[in-house]
């Protein structure tokens, strides 16, 4: 019994080739039950294979299989509950997740994490105006119709053995709405579009009379680059990553409305050219939880950013078949607030001992407050997307 108690106080590292392995030892207070457990393990609680480990898992309410979201978290789980034990002569690859018998963390290697997502995304605006039909009684607003477009997001990061690291992420969205065209007729005239700038202190318009046609079009392009420090964490059955850093964003919007007569000659034109460039702090959190005893997991993520930058707006107006041309310019310093939320399912697939791949599908939405829209500079842009992603940890 005395020798058993002496063994319980020893922990060591064994070097095999270029790998440093933490040897699993008994961390007990001298109780007979723990000493017997050491005897059952023959000095190594993992030597008995899966049967012994599974029995101990059941006894301590440890899930038979809890697949983490990535290889790092798998390593972290195994090292926290029971480091895979080795000796200089034998190698046992069966991990034992028995917290009472093992306490020494296993040495882990750093790793790279990368992936990409396809986002089937659509834009929405709270000031979505393509043109307005103004009959004698009441008005009819014709909005732009934005179809879902394919957007991409890529990321690459590095994770240390202690869970800290960094990540770089690039995302781009580029969409042009379908043209909206209306011909003014008796009883449904005029047809017009107004553009506002500098907090509605500037306004220009294009207007179609009877027999004339007004056609409006709008394009939106958003780009975001995030550079962040990351830290993985465990909390109860959740595993996730916290991150904070800087977001660099670029936005371009262009609305154009043209009025042509019955023979196709251009009579009036209006354009709203709106750009924004800025940078600011961003914070994010992503968590996942395994579903039962499978490799399928639920994931969720959120992000908030405050992007400080400069908005430049140029409003062009032409009337009378180029008889009159005017251009208004407005430059403003402002802060755009961006929020993101994502939910979905993820499948994890280990490949060997050093690599894990994953595939996921979910739903994502974003809100960019005060980013501007087709006809103004301070409305809100909302984006929603169906997301499909693939990634690898190696």
N, C-alpha and C positions, 0 to 999 in steps of 0.2 A: 504493500500500500504506500509505503514511503517513497519508493521509486516512482510509482505512478504520480504522486503529487509533485515530485521533482520534474518529471516530464511535462507536467501541465504548465510549468512556468517558462518553458523554452520556446522561442520562435527563431527562425533562421531563414536565410536566403541561400538557395543552391544555384550555382551557375552551370548551365548546360550549353556549351557552344557559346553563342553570343547572346543567349537569353537568360535573364535573371528571373528566377521563379521563387515566389514566396511559398515556403513550406507551411502547410496547415498544421497547427498545433492545438492541443486541448487547453482551453481557457476555463478552468474550473476552480472551485474553492476547496477541493479536497473531498467532495462528496463521493460516496461509494457508487452511486448511479453513474456519475460522469466518468469515474475510473473504469467501470465496466464497459461504458461506451467506447472508451479508448482501447480496451482489450478487444472489443468486437471489431474495431477498425484495424487492429494489428499495427497501431502507431499511425495509421492514416485513415480517417473516416471516409475517404473516397475509395479505398482499396476494395471494399465489398461490392462495388458496382451499383447498378441502378436499383436493385431490389432493396438494399440497405438504405440508400439515399431516399427512395420513394417512401419507405416506411417512416423515416424521420421527417420527411416533408409533411406527411399526413398527421403525424403526431403534433407538429408545431404549426399546423394550419398554413403551410407554405404551398402555393399552387404547384401542381405537378408540372405544368409548363406555362411560363409567363413570358411570352415573346416580346422583348422590348422593341422600340421603334427603330433602333439601328444597332450596329455592331458595338459601338461604344457603350451604349446603355446595357447591352448584354454582358459585356465585360465588367461593367460597373456592378451589375446585379450579382454576378458570380463572385466577384472579388469581395463584395460587401458581406454576402451570406456565407460563402465558403470558397476560399481560393483553391483552384484545381491543384491538387498536391502531386508532387513528383519526388523521385529520388534520383541519385546519380545513375542507378542501374536500370530502373523501370520508369515507364511513362504511362500514366493512367489518364485517358482523355475524358472520363466520365465525371462531370462536375457534381459535387454534392452541395445542395443548398440547405445546410443544417446550421443555423446560427449559433446553437449552443456549443457545437463542437469546433467551430473555426472562427477565428477573429482576426487573423493577420491578413491585410489586404494583399491581393495579388498584384504583382507589377504589371502594368499595361503599357503598350506602346502608343505613341501618338498616331493620328490618322488624318487622312484627307477625306472630305465629304463634298460631294458634288451632285448636281442634278439639273433637270430642266422640267418646265411645265408648259403645257398647251392650255391656253385659256380661251374658251369660246365666249367672247365678251361683247357686251352691248352698252352703249352710252345712253344716259338719260339726263335731261336738263330741266330745272324748274322754270326756266324762261325759254322754252322750246318753241320758237316762232319762226316759221318759214315765210309766211305772208298772211295778210288779213283781207278778207272780202267784206266790203262796207256797203251793203244795200241800204235803201232808205230806212228800213226798220231792222235794227240789230246788226251785229257783226258776227262773222264766222272766222275763227282762227284755224289756219292750216298748219299743223306741226310738221317737223322733219321726221321721217321714219328711219330709224337707225336699226339696221340688221346686225346680227351677231357676226363679229369678225374674229379671226384667229389672232391671238396675241401670245407672246412668248415671254417666259421668265427663266433665267438661268442663274445658278449660284455655285460658288466654290468656297470652301472653308477648310480650316485646319483646327484640329482639336488636340489638346495636350492630354497626358495621362491623368491629370487632375480635373479634367472637364472644362477648363478654360480654353479659349481660342479666339478665332476671328472668322468673319464671313463677308464675302462680297456678293451682292445680288444686283442684277440688271433686269429691268422690265420695260417693255415698250408696247404702246397701243396706238394704232393708226387706223382711223376710220373716216370714210366719207359717206354722208347720208345720200340717199337717192334724191335727185332733183325734184322739186315741187313746182308745178307750172299751172297757172290759171289764166284764162282769157276773160277779160272784162266784157260783160254784155249789159244790155239795158235792163235795169232792175237789180243788177248785181255789180255795181261799180261805185267808187273806184276799187281797185285791187292795189294794195300797197304793203310796204315793209318799212319800219322805222328802226334805226340803230341809235343806241344811247351810249354815251361815254362820260368818263370823269364823274361818276356818281350822278348820272342823268343831267349833268350840266351842259352836255353837248348832245345834239341830236341831228340826224340827217335821214333822208327818206328817198325812196323811189316809188313812183305811182303810175299805174296803168289805167288809161281811160278806155272808153268803149272801143272794141276792135283791137286793142293792144293786149299783149301777153306779158305777164311778169313770171320770170323763172328764178327761183332761189336755190342755192346750193351751199353746203356747209361741210367743212373738214376739221377734224380734231386729231391732234397728235400729242401724246403724253409719253415722257421718258422719265425713269427714276433709277438712280444708282445709289445703293445703300452700302456703306462700309461700317461694320459693326464689330464690337467685342462681344463674345458669347460665353455663357456659362450653363452647363447642364446641371440638372437637379432632380432629386427624387422626393416625392411627397405622397405618403401612403401608396396607393396603387397607381399614381400618376408619375410619368416621367416626361420631362420637358426641357426646354432651352429658353433662357432669358437672354436678351440682347439689347444693346444700346449703342448708338453711334451717330452718324451723320447721314442725311439724305440730300442728294443733289437732284434737283428736278428741273425739267424743261417742258414747256407747254407751248403749242402753236395752235391757233384757231383762225379760220378764215371763212367769213360769210360773203357771198356775192349775190346780188340781185340785179337782173337785167330786164329792161322793158324794151320790147321790139314791137314794131307796127305790123300791119297786115302783110307787108312784103318782106319782113325779116330785117328791116333796118333798125339799128340800135338807137333808141331815143333817150333813155335814162339808165343810170347805173348807180348802184350803191355797194360799198365794200367795207367790211369791218375786219381789220387785220389786228389780231390780239395775240401778244406773246408774253411769256413770263419765264424768268430764270431766277433760281434761288437755291438756298441751302439752309439746313437747320437740323435740330436734334430729332432723332427718331428712337422709339423704344418699342420692343416687341416681345411677345411670349408665345411659344407653341408647346402644347402638351398632347400626350397620347396615352391611351389606356387599352390594354389587351382585352379582347372579348373572349371570356371563358378560357378554355385551354387550347387556344388556337394561335396562329400567327397573324390573324386578322385583328386590327386595332382601330379604335376611333381616334380621330385627331381633331384638334381645334387650335386656332391661332388668331391673334389680334395684334394690331400695330397702330400706333399714333405718331404723327409727325407734325412739327411746326416749321413751315418752310418760309423763311424770310427772303424777299427778293424784290425785283422791280418788274412792274407791269407796264408794257408799252402798247398803246392803242393808236392805230391810225385809221381814221374814217374818211373814205373817199366818196364824193358825190358828183355825179355828172348829170346835167339836164339840158334839154333842148338840142339833142343831137350834137353834143360837144360844144354847145354855145357857152355853157357855164360849167366850170370844173372847180371844185373846192376840196380841200384836204385839212382835216383837223388832227392834231397830235396831242396826246396826253400821256405823261409818264408819272407813275405813282409808286411809292414804296409801300409795301403791304405784306401781311403775313397770311399765307394760305394754310388752313388746317386740314389734314388728311387723316381719315380713319379707315381701317381695313378689318374685316372679319372673315374667317374661313372655317368651314366644318366639312368633315368627310370621313371616309374609310381608307385604311392603308393596309397593304399586305407586305409582310417582311419575309425575305427569303435568304438565309445564310448561304454563302458559297465558300466552303473551306473554313479555316479558322480565322482568317484575317479580313474577310470581305463579306458584306451584306448588301443586297439590293432590295429596293422596295418599289412598289407601284401603288399609286393612290388616286382616288377620284373624289371630288367634292364640289361644294358650292362656295363662291366667294363674292363679296360685295365691297365696294370702296366708295367713299364720299370725300370730295374735294370742295371745301367750303370757300366761297368768295373767289373761285377760280375764273368765273366769267362763263358766258355762253354765246350763242349765235348772235344775239342782238344787244348784249350789254357786257360790262366788265366785272360784275360782282355777283353773278348768280352762282348756283351750286351745280357741280357735275357729280352724277352718281353713276357707278359702273357695277354691273353684275355679270357673273361669269360661271360657267360650268368648267371645272378644272380637271385635267388629267396630268399626272406627273410620274416621272421615273427618276430614281436616284441611286447612288452607290456610296458606301463607306469602305475605304480601303487603306 
